């Protein structure tokens, strides 16, 4: 790649890969008081990131690799975490910089192009290797163009190379042949990523204050709109459909609070008659969660109610929901019409909203609850004080950029819920990085 000439810094040239700035010299990037001026040893950037961790991580990977059952989620995840940590420890800062700045955006472009071409469906119809020429003919793409994209997909582990310009499918490429998974890529392009990329500029404009207005955040800057995210989605039904598919794929294979051994579901059944409301799924979208509940607990007493906005309920009625599930148009910013239900349930609702808006939602539930009987069940992430999981922290940045909202810590949850008249009785958690179930009662 051609280098671009740059001016010297204050007349001081770059020497042997080190950057020299005037003032007192400091090593390894240590700053001079509040000044950003520093002496940086260039060798830091081409040395292993945390070499002192490498021996222990190598031993951990070797040990786990010998015994891990890859069909067991916890064992596979432990091995994956150790392997990922080893890569981070071995990688030099320069390599990490190139990976962040080059490979991630270019891989995304290559995958989304492949999705649009139908490349992964052709590649993954069987396990036989396929040439770039055959794939170009099947997709209608220019051979030279597709060959370049295929090489990058291979280099990034999406597909496997079996010979010169010849490739074979992987589990990932097979999944990308299914719309439920492939929709994630145009979804992010059409309603998420531009907001995230606009976040640094928006934070700078706002003097680095925590975002608090969902109509004046990075989303509006990135997508050049005055609309809130949900208004934008209503105006862009294709993006909304892609988003819904992405969410179903995101939740697949993760422990559910309805599973035996997660939350004590049967504790909800006490003092509930057949005519009483057992569970209200507030803002329940297409009814995936309440349908799962009915499927897993078919003998549960009482009524099941799905609530969402009118446009969503119209779509939900096309989903062939169980006749036992009542559907109801309801805006959760208004008075809750179901009084005294055993449980009011919300899945990934509150993380879409700022604390002030969340209090509005919660106080409408509080007003409808029956003391000593009703519960609020909140199915959301609870970020731990240490060892947070990358999926959760990534989602937190997305919520910051596109909603001016947040994924909350346990302390944040306590403060928010108590301010609305609720107390947490227990936080039920199955495993790291999976949404917890926050069980609440009236104060």
C-alpha positions as CSV (number, residue, x, y, z in Angstrom):
1,X,0.0,0.0,0.0
2,X,1.3,3.4,-0.9
3,X,2.4,5.5,2.0
4,X,1.1,9.1,2.4
5,X,3.6,11.7,3.4
6,X,2.9,13.4,6.7
7,X,4.5,16.5,8.3
8,X,6.9,16.2,11.1
9,X,5.6,16.7,14.6
10,X,6.9,20.2,15.8
11,X,9.9,19.7,13.5
12,X,11.0,16.5,15.3
13,X,11.3,13.5,12.9
14,X,10.2,10.0,13.6
15,X,13.3,7.9,14.6
16,X,13.5,4.1,14.5
17,X,9.7,3.6,14.9
18,X,9.5,5.7,18.0
19,X,7.4,8.8,18.3
20,X,9.2,11.7,20.0
21,X,7.4,14.7,21.3
22,X,8.7,17.7,23.1
23,X,8.6,17.9,26.9
24,X,9.7,15.4,29.5
25,X,10.2,11.9,28.0
26,X,8.0,9.0,29.3
27,X,8.2,5.4,28.3
28,X,5.4,3.0,27.1
29,X,3.0,5.8,26.5
30,X,2.9,7.2,30.1
31,X,1.5,10.7,29.9
32,X,3.0,13.9,31.2
33,X,0.5,15.1,33.8
34,X,-2.7,16.2,32.0
35,X,-0.8,16.6,28.7
36,X,-1.2,14.1,25.8
37,X,2.4,14.6,24.9
38,X,4.4,11.4,25.4
39,X,7.3,9.2,24.4
40,X,6.1,5.9,23.0
41,X,8.4,3.0,22.5
42,X,7.5,1.6,19.0
43,X,8.6,-1.9,20.0
44,X,5.5,-2.1,22.3
45,X,3.3,-2.2,19.2
46,X,5.1,-5.2,17.7
47,X,5.4,-7.3,20.8
48,X,2.9,-9.7,22.2
49,X,0.1,-7.8,24.0
50,X,0.3,-9.5,27.4
51,X,3.1,-12.1,27.2
52,X,3.0,-12.9,30.9
53,X,-0.4,-14.5,30.4
54,X,0.6,-16.7,27.5
55,X,2.1,-19.8,29.4
56,X,-0.9,-20.1,31.7
57,X,-3.4,-19.7,28.8
58,X,-1.6,-22.3,26.7
59,X,-1.8,-24.8,29.5
60,X,-5.5,-23.9,30.0
61,X,-6.3,-24.4,26.4
62,X,-4.4,-27.7,26.2
63,X,-6.1,-29.0,29.4
64,X,-9.6,-28.0,28.4
65,X,-9.1,-29.2,24.8
66,X,-8.3,-32.7,26.0
67,X,-11.5,-33.1,28.0
68,X,-14.1,-30.6,26.7
69,X,-17.3,-32.1,25.4
70,X,-18.1,-29.7,22.5
71,X,-21.8,-30.6,22.7
72,X,-21.8,-29.2,26.2
73,X,-22.3,-25.4,26.1
74,X,-20.5,-24.7,29.3
75,X,-17.4,-26.8,28.4
76,X,-17.3,-25.5,24.9
77,X,-17.7,-21.9,26.1
78,X,-14.9,-22.3,28.6
79,X,-12.5,-23.6,25.9
80,X,-13.6,-20.9,23.5
81,X,-13.0,-18.2,26.2
82,X,-9.5,-19.5,27.0
83,X,-8.6,-19.7,23.3
84,X,-9.9,-16.2,22.6
85,X,-7.9,-14.9,25.6
86,X,-4.8,-16.6,24.3
87,X,-5.2,-14.9,20.9
88,X,-5.6,-11.5,22.6
89,X,-2.5,-12.2,24.7
90,X,-0.4,-13.3,21.7
91,X,-1.5,-10.7,19.3
92,X,0.6,-7.6,19.0
93,X,-1.0,-4.2,19.3
94,X,-0.2,-3.6,15.6
95,X,-1.9,-6.8,14.6
96,X,-4.9,-6.0,16.8
97,X,-5.1,-2.5,15.2
98,X,-5.1,-4.0,11.7
99,X,-7.7,-6.6,12.7
100,X,-10.1,-3.9,14.1
101,X,-9.6,-1.4,11.3
102,X,-9.2,-3.7,8.3
103,X,-10.6,-7.2,8.8
104,X,-13.9,-6.5,10.6
105,X,-15.4,-4.0,8.2
106,X,-14.1,-5.8,5.1
107,X,-15.4,-9.2,6.3
108,X,-18.8,-7.6,6.9
109,X,-18.8,-6.2,3.4
110,X,-17.8,-9.6,2.0
111,X,-20.4,-11.5,3.9
112,X,-23.3,-9.1,3.1
113,X,-22.3,-9.3,-0.6
114,X,-22.3,-13.1,-0.4
115,X,-25.7,-13.0,1.3
116,X,-27.2,-10.8,-1.4
117,X,-25.7,-13.0,-4.2
118,X,-27.1,-16.2,-2.6
119,X,-23.5,-17.4,-2.5
120,X,-23.8,-19.4,0.7
121,X,-26.9,-21.3,-0.5
122,X,-25.0,-22.5,-3.6
123,X,-21.8,-23.2,-1.6
124,X,-23.6,-25.1,1.2
125,X,-26.1,-27.3,-0.7
126,X,-23.7,-30.2,-0.2
127,X,-20.2,-30.9,1.2
128,X,-18.5,-31.1,-2.1
129,X,-15.8,-28.5,-2.9
130,X,-16.8,-25.9,-5.5
131,X,-14.7,-23.7,-7.7
132,X,-14.8,-20.0,-7.9
133,X,-15.9,-20.3,-11.5
134,X,-18.8,-22.6,-10.6
135,X,-19.9,-20.2,-7.9
136,X,-19.6,-17.2,-10.2
137,X,-21.8,-19.0,-12.7
138,X,-24.4,-20.0,-10.1
139,X,-24.6,-16.5,-8.6
140,X,-24.2,-14.5,-11.8
141,X,-21.3,-12.5,-10.3
142,X,-18.2,-11.5,-12.2
143,X,-15.6,-14.2,-11.7
144,X,-12.7,-11.9,-10.8
145,X,-14.9,-10.1,-8.3
146,X,-16.2,-13.2,-6.6
147,X,-12.7,-14.8,-6.5
148,X,-11.5,-11.9,-4.5
149,X,-14.4,-12.1,-2.1
150,X,-14.0,-15.8,-1.7
151,X,-10.4,-15.5,-0.7
152,X,-11.2,-13.0,2.0
153,X,-14.1,-15.2,3.3
154,X,-11.6,-18.1,3.5
155,X,-8.9,-16.0,5.2
156,X,-11.4,-15.0,7.9
157,X,-12.7,-18.5,8.5
158,X,-16.2,-18.2,7.0
159,X,-15.5,-20.9,4.4
160,X,-12.7,-23.5,3.9
161,X,-10.1,-23.6,1.0
162,X,-9.6,-27.0,-0.5
163,X,-7.4,-26.0,-3.4
164,X,-6.5,-23.1,-5.8
165,X,-9.8,-21.1,-6.2
166,X,-11.8,-24.0,-4.7
167,X,-13.8,-23.8,-1.5
168,X,-16.0,-25.9,0.8
169,X,-18.8,-25.0,3.2
170,X,-18.6,-24.7,7.0
171,X,-21.2,-24.6,9.7
172,X,-21.2,-20.8,9.5
173,X,-21.7,-20.8,5.7
174,X,-24.5,-23.3,6.0
175,X,-26.2,-21.0,8.6
176,X,-25.8,-18.1,6.3
177,X,-27.8,-20.0,3.7
178,X,-30.8,-19.6,6.0
179,X,-32.6,-16.2,6.0
180,X,-33.0,-16.3,9.8
181,X,-29.3,-15.9,10.1
182,X,-28.3,-14.1,6.9
183,X,-30.8,-11.3,7.6
184,X,-28.5,-10.1,10.4
185,X,-26.1,-8.5,7.9
186,X,-28.5,-6.3,6.0
187,X,-30.3,-5.7,9.3
188,X,-27.2,-4.1,10.8
189,X,-26.5,-2.1,7.7
190,X,-30.1,-0.9,7.4
191,X,-30.8,0.1,11.0
192,X,-27.8,-0.4,13.4
193,X,-24.3,0.1,12.2
194,X,-24.4,3.7,10.9
195,X,-25.5,4.8,14.4
196,X,-22.6,2.9,16.0
197,X,-20.1,4.4,13.6
198,X,-21.5,7.9,14.3
199,X,-21.1,7.4,18.1
200,X,-17.7,9.0,18.5
201,X,-18.7,12.2,16.7
202,X,-22.0,12.4,18.6
203,X,-20.3,11.8,22.0
204,X,-17.7,14.5,21.2
205,X,-20.5,16.9,20.2
206,X,-22.3,16.2,23.5
207,X,-19.1,16.8,25.5
208,X,-18.9,13.1,26.4
209,X,-22.1,13.0,28.5
210,X,-23.9,9.7,28.8
211,X,-26.7,9.8,26.1
212,X,-30.2,10.3,27.5
213,X,-32.4,11.2,24.6
214,X,-33.4,8.5,22.1
215,X,-34.3,11.2,19.5
216,X,-31.0,13.1,19.7
217,X,-28.3,10.4,19.7
218,X,-25.9,8.8,17.3
219,X,-28.7,6.9,15.5
220,X,-30.1,10.2,14.1
221,X,-26.7,11.4,13.1
222,X,-25.7,8.1,11.4
223,X,-29.0,7.5,9.6
224,X,-29.6,11.2,8.9
225,X,-33.1,11.1,10.3
226,X,-35.2,12.9,13.0
227,X,-37.0,9.6,13.8
228,X,-36.5,7.5,17.0
229,X,-35.3,4.0,16.2
230,X,-38.8,2.5,16.5
231,X,-40.3,5.2,14.3
232,X,-37.6,4.6,11.8
233,X,-38.4,0.8,11.8
234,X,-42.1,1.5,11.3
235,X,-41.2,3.5,8.3
236,X,-38.8,0.8,7.0
237,X,-40.7,-2.5,7.1
238,X,-38.0,-4.5,5.3
239,X,-35.4,-3.5,8.0
240,X,-38.0,-4.3,10.7
241,X,-38.5,-7.8,9.3
242,X,-34.7,-8.3,9.1
243,X,-34.4,-7.1,12.7
244,X,-37.0,-9.6,13.9
245,X,-35.2,-12.4,12.2
246,X,-31.9,-11.3,13.7
247,X,-33.4,-11.3,17.2
248,X,-34.8,-14.8,16.9
249,X,-31.4,-16.0,15.8
250,X,-29.7,-14.2,18.7
251,X,-31.9,-15.9,21.2
252,X,-31.6,-19.4,19.7
253,X,-29.8,-22.0,21.7
254,X,-29.6,-19.8,24.9
255,X,-31.0,-21.0,28.2
256,X,-34.5,-19.8,28.9
257,X,-35.9,-18.8,32.2
258,X,-38.8,-21.2,31.5
259,X,-36.4,-24.2,31.4
260,X,-36.4,-26.5,34.4
261,X,-33.4,-25.5,36.6
262,X,-33.4,-21.8,35.7
263,X,-36.3,-20.2,37.5
264,X,-38.9,-21.8,39.7
265,X,-41.8,-21.5,37.3
266,X,-44.2,-23.5,39.4
267,X,-44.0,-21.0,42.2
268,X,-46.1,-18.7,39.9
269,X,-49.0,-21.2,39.9
270,X,-50.1,-20.8,43.5
271,X,-53.4,-19.1,44.1
272,X,-54.1,-18.9,40.4
273,X,-57.5,-20.1,39.1
274,X,-58.4,-20.9,35.6
275,X,-60.1,-17.6,35.1
276,X,-57.2,-15.6,36.6
277,X,-54.5,-14.1,34.5
278,X,-51.2,-16.0,35.1
279,X,-48.9,-14.2,32.8
280,X,-49.0,-10.9,30.8
281,X,-46.3,-10.6,28.2
282,X,-46.0,-6.9,28.0
283,X,-44.5,-5.6,24.7
284,X,-44.3,-9.3,23.7
285,X,-44.0,-8.7,19.9
286,X,-44.9,-11.7,17.8
287,X,-45.6,-13.9,20.9
288,X,-42.5,-16.0,20.7
289,X,-41.9,-16.0,24.5
290,X,-45.5,-16.6,25.6
291,X,-45.8,-19.4,23.0
292,X,-42.7,-20.9,24.4
293,X,-44.2,-20.7,27.9
294,X,-47.4,-22.4,26.7
295,X,-45.4,-25.1,25.0
296,X,-43.1,-25.8,28.0
297,X,-45.8,-25.5,30.7
298,X,-49.0,-26.8,29.0
299,X,-50.7,-27.6,32.3
300,X,-50.1,-24.2,33.9
301,X,-53.3,-22.7,35.4
302,X,-54.8,-19.4,34.4
303,X,-54.9,-17.2,31.3
304,X,-52.0,-16.0,29.1
305,X,-52.1,-12.5,27.6
306,X,-49.9,-11.1,24.8
307,X,-49.8,-7.3,24.6
308,X,-48.2,-5.0,22.0
309,X,-49.0,-2.0,19.8
310,X,-51.8,-2.5,17.2
311,X,-49.5,-2.9,14.2
312,X,-47.6,-5.6,16.0
313,X,-50.7,-7.4,17.2
314,X,-51.9,-7.5,13.6
315,X,-48.7,-9.4,12.6
316,X,-48.9,-11.6,15.7
317,X,-52.3,-12.8,14.7
318,X,-50.7,-14.3,11.6
319,X,-48.3,-16.4,13.7
320,X,-50.8,-19.2,14.4
321,X,-50.6,-18.6,18.2
322,X,-52.3,-21.1,20.5
323,X,-56.0,-20.4,21.0
324,X,-55.1,-20.3,24.7
325,X,-53.2,-17.1,24.2
326,X,-55.2,-13.9,24.3
327,X,-53.9,-11.0,22.2
328,X,-54.5,-7.4,23.3
329,X,-53.5,-4.1,21.8
330,X,-51.7,-2.1,24.4
331,X,-49.1,0.7,24.7
332,X,-47.0,0.1,27.8
333,X,-46.7,3.9,28.3
334,X,-50.4,4.0,29.2
335,X,-52.5,2.4,32.0
336,X,-52.2,-1.3,32.3
337,X,-55.7,-2.7,31.6
338,X,-55.0,-6.2,33.2
339,X,-55.3,-5.7,36.9
340,X,-54.0,-8.2,39.5
341,X,-52.2,-10.6,37.2
342,X,-49.9,-13.1,38.9
343,X,-47.0,-12.0,36.7
344,X,-46.2,-9.1,34.3
345,X,-43.4,-10.2,32.1
346,X,-41.1,-8.1,29.9
347,X,-38.3,-9.5,27.7
348,X,-35.7,-7.0,26.5
349,X,-38.1,-4.1,26.8
350,X,-36.5,-1.8,29.3
351,X,-33.1,-1.8,27.7
352,X,-34.6,0.1,24.8
353,X,-35.5,3.0,27.0
354,X,-33.8,5.6,29.3
355,X,-34.4,5.4,33.0
356,X,-37.1,8.1,32.9
357,X,-39.1,6.2,30.2
358,X,-38.5,2.9,32.1
359,X,-40.1,4.4,35.2
360,X,-43.2,5.4,33.2
361,X,-43.5,1.8,32.0
362,X,-42.9,0.3,35.4
363,X,-45.3,2.6,37.3
364,X,-48.1,1.6,35.0
365,X,-47.4,-2.0,36.1
366,X,-47.1,-1.1,39.7
367,X,-50.5,0.6,39.6
368,X,-52.1,-2.6,38.3
369,X,-50.4,-5.1,40.7
370,X,-52.1,-6.8,43.6
371,X,-50.1,-6.6,46.8
372,X,-48.8,-9.9,48.0
373,X,-49.8,-11.7,44.8
374,X,-48.4,-9.9,41.6
375,X,-44.9,-10.1,40.4
376,X,-42.9,-8.3,37.7
377,X,-40.5,-10.6,35.8
378,X,-37.8,-8.8,33.8
379,X,-35.8,-10.9,31.3
380,X,-32.7,-8.8,30.6
381,X,-29.0,-8.6,30.9
382,X,-27.4,-7.9,34.2
383,X,-23.8,-6.8,33.6
384,X,-21.5,-8.1,36.4
385,X,-19.0,-5.9,38.1
386,X,-16.1,-8.0,36.7
387,X,-15.7,-10.5,33.9
388,X,-18.4,-9.0,31.7
389,X,-19.1,-10.9,28.5
390,X,-18.3,-9.4,25.1
391,X,-21.8,-10.0,23.7
392,X,-23.3,-8.0,26.5
393,X,-20.8,-5.1,26.4
394,X,-21.2,-5.0,22.6
395,X,-25.0,-4.7,23.0
396,X,-24.5,-2.0,25.6
397,X,-22.6,0.1,23.1
398,X,-25.3,-0.5,20.4
399,X,-28.0,0.6,22.9
400,X,-25.9,3.7,23.7
401,X,-25.6,4.6,20.0
402,X,-29.0,3.8,18.7
403,X,-31.4,4.2,21.6
404,X,-29.5,6.4,24.1
405,X,-30.2,3.6,26.5
406,X,-28.2,0.9,28.3
407,X,-27.6,-2.6,29.5
408,X,-27.7,-2.3,33.3
409,X,-25.6,-3.5,36.1
410,X,-27.2,-5.1,39.2
411,X,-26.8,-1.9,41.1
412,X,-28.4,0.1,38.3
413,X,-31.3,-2.4,38.3
414,X,-31.9,-2.0,42.0
415,X,-31.9,1.8,41.8
416,X,-34.2,1.9,38.8
417,X,-36.8,-0.6,40.1
418,X,-36.8,0.9,43.6
419,X,-37.5,4.4,42.1
420,X,-40.6,2.9,40.5
421,X,-42.0,1.3,43.7
422,X,-40.6,-2.2,43.2
423,X,-38.0,-4.4,45.0
424,X,-35.9,-7.2,43.6
425,X,-36.6,-10.4,45.4
426,X,-34.0,-12.4,43.4
427,X,-32.0,-12.3,40.2
428,X,-32.0,-15.7,38.5
429,X,-29.0,-16.4,36.3
430,X,-28.2,-19.5,34.3
431,X,-24.8,-18.7,32.8
432,X,-22.5,-15.8,31.9
433,X,-23.6,-13.7,29.0
434,X,-27.2,-14.8,29.0
435,X,-30.2,-12.6,30.0
436,X,-31.1,-13.1,33.7
437,X,-34.6,-13.1,35.1
438,X,-35.1,-10.3,37.6
439,X,-38.0,-11.2,39.9
440,X,-39.7,-8.2,41.5
441,X,-42.5,-7.4,44.0
442,X,-44.1,-4.3,45.3
443,X,-42.1,-2.4,47.9
